[in-house]
Amino acid sequence: MAKAATSDYMASSIQVLEGLEPVRKRPGMYIGSTDSKGLHHLIWEIADNSIDEALAGYAHHIWLIIHKDGSLSVQDDGRGIPVDIHPKAKVSALELTMTKLHAGGKFSESAYKVSGGLHGVGASVTNALSDTMRVEVRRDGKIYVQEYKRGVPVAPVKPTANSQSPIAVSTGTFTRFMPDKSMFTTIEWDYNLIETSVRNRAYLIAGLHFYLTDERTGTSKQFYFEGGIKSLVAHTNRDKKTLTAPIYIKKTADHTEVEVALQYNDGFNEVIESFVNVINTVDGGTHVTGFRIALTRAINDYAKKIGAIKDSENSLTGEDMREGLTAIIFVKIPTQSIQFESQTKAKLNNPETQGFVNTVVKEGLDTYFE
């Protein structure tokens, strides 16, 4: 029989978790799970900060290295995380970013209008779930460093002459972390999974050079694509017989941009990849729903227009439309307006985005069919 709860419910019963303790106590709330999927989520909470610098036009190169010892590092040539003392917190902005939840430039439109690391908890969550972490910042002609042990600073932020970053850049941020094996069911990095994520992000940001190195195997690749999501569709269909050239639709209104590329092949499976500010929304969301509705409406309208379907006949279903379809849906939304289902950012919840994507895609397909 279960033990009855004590009747003593007092102020002392309320547990207050300080700093990053909530992350270590309930990691699934922040990264979704503690299996391989959650492990790899750590990478993008760091790397998407570098990508935000690229989206803002400040970074042009990102280096991601899987090290032999199982640690992983991310480096960029952006502006570098600020290291000066925060006026309210009275500690370095770097320390604040790496050790406090909901701290970061993502909340300020003056820092980032469009951001992947929306909630400002990303870097600190990775820090909390790492056994060790080292961050180096290059800015103002100096190199600053801070190291952490399970999310706790080992020493204050300080200048250093002993950089451990492998790439010499004039400005930028270098972060190397070792996942805490006590927090995960596995800490083995999946190169193929990481490569796919790197490739997708490189397709989304024109002019970004992304370098991926795996020291365990000696593999090193560079990703740089001028064709954007049209090239991503072509890459996804590279081993398939395609039936159409890629259809490309793009429109910006009310600070929101929608970009869609789609192509049909002779297969039967549907492949839809969706992104919000370069975040791969693996569970879809309102932008995907809007796309699917528009696709069904546009094709049915065209089929009736050319007499392929009579008014008295049943319309084609959405499933019929999506056989052999490969589509990439990429929306950019102001950081302050994004509504994700959770911190893992797997699903977009903005209701207005569904209507906007629906309208843009329907208009684009109607024009294509003319």
C-alpha positions as CSV (number, residue, x, y, z in Angstrom):
1,M,0.0,0.0,0.0
2,A,1.3,3.4,-0.9
3,K,2.5,5.6,2.0
4,A,0.1,8.4,2.7
5,A,1.3,11.9,2.1
6,T,2.3,13.9,5.2
7,S,-0.3,16.4,6.4
8,D,2.5,18.9,7.2
9,Y,2.3,21.3,4.3
10,M,4.3,24.3,5.3
11,A,6.6,26.9,3.7
12,S,9.5,24.5,4.2
13,S,7.6,22.0,1.9
14,I,8.1,24.3,-1.1
15,Q,11.2,23.3,-3.0
16,V,13.1,26.2,-4.6
17,L,15.5,25.2,-7.3
18,E,18.3,27.7,-7.9
19,G,20.1,28.5,-11.1
20,L,20.1,25.5,-13.5
21,E,19.0,22.9,-10.9
22,P,15.5,22.7,-12.5
23,V,17.2,21.6,-15.8
24,R,19.1,18.8,-14.1
25,K,16.1,17.7,-12.1
26,R,13.7,17.6,-15.0
27,P,15.8,17.6,-18.3
28,G,12.9,16.3,-20.4
29,M,11.0,19.6,-19.9
30,Y,13.8,21.4,-21.7
31,I,15.2,19.0,-24.3
32,G,12.3,16.6,-24.7
33,S,14.0,13.4,-23.6
34,T,17.3,12.0,-22.3
35,D,17.8,9.6,-25.1
36,S,19.8,10.1,-28.3
37,K,17.3,12.7,-29.5
38,G,17.7,14.8,-26.4
39,L,21.4,14.5,-26.5
40,H,21.6,15.9,-30.0
41,H,19.2,18.7,-29.0
42,L,22.2,20.0,-26.9
43,I,24.1,20.8,-30.1
44,W,21.5,23.0,-31.6
45,E,20.8,25.0,-28.4
46,I,24.5,26.1,-28.9
47,A,24.8,26.1,-32.7
48,D,21.5,27.9,-33.3
49,N,23.0,30.9,-31.4
50,S,25.7,31.0,-34.1
51,I,23.1,30.6,-36.8
52,D,21.3,33.6,-35.3
53,E,24.4,35.6,-35.9
54,A,24.4,34.4,-39.5
55,L,20.7,35.3,-39.9
56,A,21.5,38.8,-38.6
57,G,24.3,39.1,-41.1
58,Y,27.2,39.1,-38.7
59,A,28.5,35.5,-39.0
60,H,29.6,33.9,-42.3
61,H,31.3,30.7,-41.1
62,I,30.4,28.1,-38.5
63,W,32.6,25.2,-37.5
64,L,31.2,22.1,-35.7
65,I,33.6,19.5,-34.5
66,I,33.0,16.1,-32.9
67,H,36.1,15.5,-30.9
68,K,37.8,12.1,-30.2
69,D,37.1,12.3,-26.5
70,G,33.3,12.6,-27.1
71,S,33.0,16.3,-26.5
72,L,31.7,18.6,-29.2
73,S,32.5,22.2,-30.2
74,V,30.8,25.0,-32.1
75,Q,32.6,28.1,-33.3
76,D,31.5,31.1,-35.3
77,D,33.0,34.3,-36.7
78,G,30.1,36.5,-35.4
79,R,30.3,39.4,-33.0
80,G,31.0,37.2,-29.9
81,I,28.7,37.0,-26.8
82,P,29.0,40.3,-24.8
83,V,31.3,39.9,-21.8
84,D,30.8,43.3,-20.1
85,I,28.9,43.5,-16.8
86,H,25.1,43.3,-17.1
87,P,23.6,46.5,-15.5
88,K,21.0,44.6,-13.5
89,A,22.5,41.2,-12.8
90,K,26.0,42.7,-12.0
91,V,27.8,39.7,-13.6
92,S,29.3,39.3,-17.1
93,A,26.7,39.0,-19.8
94,L,28.5,35.8,-20.9
95,E,28.0,34.2,-17.5
96,L,24.4,35.3,-17.4
97,T,23.8,33.8,-20.8
98,M,25.4,30.5,-19.9
99,T,24.0,30.0,-16.3
100,K,20.6,31.6,-16.2
101,L,17.4,30.5,-17.8
102,H,15.6,33.0,-20.0
103,A,18.7,35.2,-20.4
104,G,19.9,36.1,-23.9
105,G,19.7,38.5,-26.8
106,K,16.7,36.7,-28.2
107,F,14.2,38.7,-26.2
108,S,15.5,42.0,-27.6
109,E,14.5,43.0,-31.1
110,S,17.5,45.3,-31.2
111,A,19.8,42.2,-31.0
112,Y,17.9,39.8,-33.2
113,K,14.7,40.4,-35.3
114,V,14.6,36.7,-36.4
115,S,16.1,34.1,-34.1
116,G,16.2,30.3,-33.8
117,G,17.1,30.2,-30.1
118,L,13.8,31.8,-29.1
119,H,13.5,31.3,-25.4
120,G,16.9,32.3,-24.3
121,V,17.4,29.1,-22.3
122,G,19.3,27.1,-24.9
123,A,22.9,27.7,-24.1
124,S,22.3,27.5,-20.3
125,V,20.4,24.2,-20.7
126,T,23.3,22.6,-22.7
127,N,25.6,23.9,-20.0
128,A,23.5,22.4,-17.2
129,L,23.5,19.0,-18.9
130,S,27.2,19.0,-19.6
131,D,29.9,17.6,-17.3
132,T,32.2,20.3,-18.5
133,M,32.0,23.3,-20.8
134,R,34.4,26.0,-22.0
135,V,33.4,29.2,-23.8
136,E,35.8,31.5,-25.4
137,V,34.7,34.9,-26.8
138,R,36.8,37.0,-29.2
139,R,35.8,40.6,-29.3
140,D,37.4,44.1,-28.9
141,G,40.8,42.6,-29.8
142,K,40.8,40.2,-26.8
143,I,40.0,36.6,-25.9
144,Y,37.8,36.0,-22.9
145,V,37.1,32.6,-21.3
146,Q,34.9,31.0,-18.8
147,E,34.7,27.3,-17.8
148,Y,31.9,25.5,-16.1
149,K,31.3,22.2,-14.2
150,R,27.7,20.9,-14.6
151,G,26.5,24.4,-15.2
152,V,28.4,26.1,-12.4
153,P,31.2,28.6,-13.3
154,V,34.6,27.4,-12.2
155,A,35.9,31.0,-12.2
156,P,34.8,34.4,-13.3
157,V,35.0,35.5,-17.0
158,K,38.6,36.6,-17.6
159,P,40.9,37.5,-20.5
160,T,43.2,34.7,-21.7
161,A,46.2,34.2,-24.0
162,N,45.7,30.5,-24.1
163,S,43.0,29.8,-26.6
164,Q,41.8,26.2,-27.2
165,S,39.7,27.1,-30.3
166,P,41.0,25.4,-33.4
167,I,40.1,28.3,-35.8
168,A,41.8,31.7,-35.6
169,V,39.1,34.4,-36.1
170,S,39.1,38.1,-35.1
171,T,35.7,37.9,-33.5
172,G,33.2,35.2,-32.5
173,T,32.3,32.6,-30.0
174,F,33.8,29.1,-29.4
175,T,32.0,26.6,-27.2
176,R,33.1,23.1,-26.3
177,F,31.1,20.8,-24.1
178,M,31.2,17.3,-22.8
179,P,27.7,15.8,-22.2
180,D,27.1,14.5,-18.6
181,K,26.7,10.8,-19.0
182,S,24.7,10.6,-15.8
183,M,21.9,12.6,-17.5
184,F,21.6,10.6,-20.7
185,T,21.0,7.0,-21.8
186,T,23.7,7.5,-24.4
187,I,26.3,10.2,-25.1
188,E,27.4,8.7,-28.5
189,W,27.1,11.3,-31.3
190,D,25.3,10.2,-34.5
191,Y,27.3,11.7,-37.4
192,N,24.7,11.1,-40.0
193,L,22.0,12.8,-37.9
194,I,24.3,15.8,-37.3
195,E,25.3,16.0,-41.0
196,T,21.6,16.1,-42.0
197,S,20.9,19.0,-39.6
198,V,24.0,20.9,-40.7
199,R,23.1,20.4,-44.4
200,N,19.5,21.6,-43.9
201,R,20.6,24.8,-42.1
202,A,23.2,25.5,-44.7
203,Y,20.5,25.3,-47.4
204,L,18.4,27.8,-45.5
205,I,20.9,30.6,-45.1
206,A,22.4,31.9,-48.3
207,G,26.1,32.8,-48.0
208,L,26.7,30.7,-44.9
209,H,29.7,28.3,-44.9
210,F,29.2,25.4,-42.5
211,Y,32.0,23.1,-41.7
212,L,31.5,19.7,-40.0
213,T,34.4,17.6,-38.8
214,D,34.4,14.2,-37.1
215,E,37.8,13.5,-35.4
216,R,36.7,9.9,-34.6
217,T,36.8,9.0,-38.3
218,G,38.8,11.8,-39.9
219,T,35.7,13.0,-41.9
220,S,35.5,16.6,-42.8
221,K,32.9,18.3,-45.0
222,Q,31.9,21.9,-46.0
223,F,28.3,22.9,-46.8
224,Y,27.5,26.0,-48.8
225,F,24.5,26.3,-51.1
226,E,23.4,29.2,-53.3
227,G,20.1,27.6,-54.4
228,G,18.4,27.7,-51.0
229,I,15.4,25.4,-50.4
230,K,15.0,24.7,-54.1
231,S,18.4,22.9,-53.9
232,L,17.3,21.2,-50.7
233,V,14.3,19.7,-52.5
234,A,16.5,18.6,-55.3
235,H,18.9,17.0,-52.8
236,T,16.0,15.2,-51.1
237,N,14.9,13.8,-54.4
238,R,18.4,13.0,-55.7
239,D,17.8,9.2,-55.8
240,K,14.2,9.5,-57.2
241,K,12.6,10.0,-60.6
242,T,11.1,13.4,-60.5
243,L,8.0,14.3,-62.4
244,T,8.2,18.1,-62.3
245,A,10.7,20.9,-61.9
246,P,10.8,22.4,-58.4
247,I,7.9,24.9,-57.8
248,Y,9.1,27.9,-55.8
249,I,6.9,30.3,-53.9
250,K,8.0,33.3,-51.7
251,K,6.2,36.2,-50.1
252,T,6.8,38.6,-47.3
253,A,4.1,40.6,-45.4
254,D,3.6,42.0,-41.9
255,H,7.2,41.1,-40.9
256,T,6.6,37.4,-41.8
257,E,8.2,35.6,-44.7
258,V,7.0,32.4,-46.3
259,E,9.2,30.4,-48.6
260,V,8.0,27.1,-50.1
261,A,9.6,24.7,-52.6
262,L,7.9,21.5,-53.8
263,Q,8.4,18.8,-56.3
264,Y,6.7,15.5,-57.2
265,N,8.4,12.2,-57.8
266,D,7.2,8.8,-58.9
267,G,7.1,7.4,-55.4
268,F,4.2,7.0,-53.0
269,N,5.6,8.6,-49.9
270,E,5.1,12.2,-48.7
271,V,8.2,14.1,-47.4
272,I,7.5,17.4,-45.9
273,E,10.3,19.3,-44.0
274,S,9.3,22.4,-42.2
275,F,11.4,25.2,-40.6
276,V,10.8,28.2,-38.5
277,N,13.7,30.7,-38.3
278,V,15.9,27.7,-39.3
279,I,14.5,25.5,-36.5
280,N,13.5,22.2,-37.9
281,T,9.9,21.8,-36.7
282,V,9.9,18.0,-36.8
283,D,6.3,17.8,-35.6
284,G,5.0,20.4,-38.1
285,G,2.5,22.9,-36.9
286,T,0.3,25.6,-38.2
287,H,2.6,26.4,-41.2
288,V,2.4,22.8,-42.4
289,T,-1.4,22.7,-41.9
290,G,-1.7,25.9,-44.0
291,F,0.4,24.4,-46.7
292,R,-1.6,21.2,-46.9
293,I,-4.9,23.0,-47.0
294,A,-3.7,25.3,-49.8
295,L,-2.2,22.4,-51.8
296,T,-5.5,20.5,-51.7
297,R,-7.6,23.5,-52.6
298,A,-5.3,24.6,-55.5
299,I,-5.1,21.2,-57.2
300,N,-8.8,20.5,-56.8
301,D,-9.7,23.9,-58.3
302,Y,-7.3,23.4,-61.2
303,A,-8.6,19.8,-61.8
304,K,-12.2,21.2,-62.0
305,K,-11.1,24.0,-64.2
306,I,-9.6,21.7,-66.8
307,G,-12.4,19.2,-66.5
308,A,-10.4,16.4,-64.9
309,I,-13.0,16.5,-62.1
310,K,-16.6,17.3,-62.7
311,D,-18.5,19.4,-60.2
312,S,-20.7,16.4,-59.3
313,E,-17.7,14.2,-58.5
314,N,-15.9,14.0,-55.2
315,S,-12.8,16.1,-54.9
316,L,-9.4,14.6,-54.5
317,T,-8.3,14.1,-50.9
318,G,-5.3,15.6,-49.3
319,E,-3.7,12.2,-49.1
320,D,-4.1,11.8,-52.9
321,M,-2.4,15.2,-53.4
322,R,0.6,14.3,-51.3
323,E,1.6,11.0,-52.9
324,G,5.2,11.4,-54.2
325,L,5.4,14.9,-52.8
326,T,8.6,16.5,-51.5
327,A,8.1,19.9,-49.9
328,I,10.2,22.3,-47.9
329,I,8.3,25.0,-45.9
330,F,10.4,27.8,-44.4
331,V,8.8,30.6,-42.5
332,K,10.6,33.5,-40.8
333,I,8.6,35.1,-37.9
334,P,9.7,37.9,-35.6
335,T,11.2,36.3,-32.5
336,Q,8.8,38.0,-30.1
337,S,5.8,36.6,-32.0
338,I,6.7,32.9,-32.2
339,Q,4.6,30.4,-30.3
340,F,6.2,26.9,-30.1
341,E,4.5,24.0,-28.4
342,S,7.4,23.6,-26.0
343,Q,11.1,24.5,-25.5
344,T,12.1,21.7,-27.9
345,K,10.5,23.9,-30.6
346,A,9.2,20.8,-32.5
347,K,5.8,22.2,-33.4
348,L,4.7,25.7,-34.4
349,N,1.4,27.0,-32.8
350,N,1.0,30.5,-34.2
351,P,-2.7,30.4,-35.5
352,E,-2.2,33.4,-37.9
353,T,0.7,31.6,-39.6
354,Q,-1.7,29.0,-40.9
355,G,-3.8,31.5,-42.7
356,F,-0.9,33.4,-44.1
357,V,0.8,30.3,-45.5
358,N,-2.5,29.0,-46.8
359,T,-3.1,32.3,-48.7
360,V,0.5,32.6,-50.1
361,V,0.7,29.0,-51.3
362,K,-2.8,29.0,-52.8
363,E,-2.0,32.2,-54.8
364,G,1.4,30.8,-55.8
365,L,0.0,27.5,-57.1
366,D,-2.9,29.2,-58.9
367,T,-0.3,31.4,-60.7
368,Y,1.8,28.3,-61.5
369,F,-1.2,26.4,-63.0
370,E,-2.2,29.4,-65.2
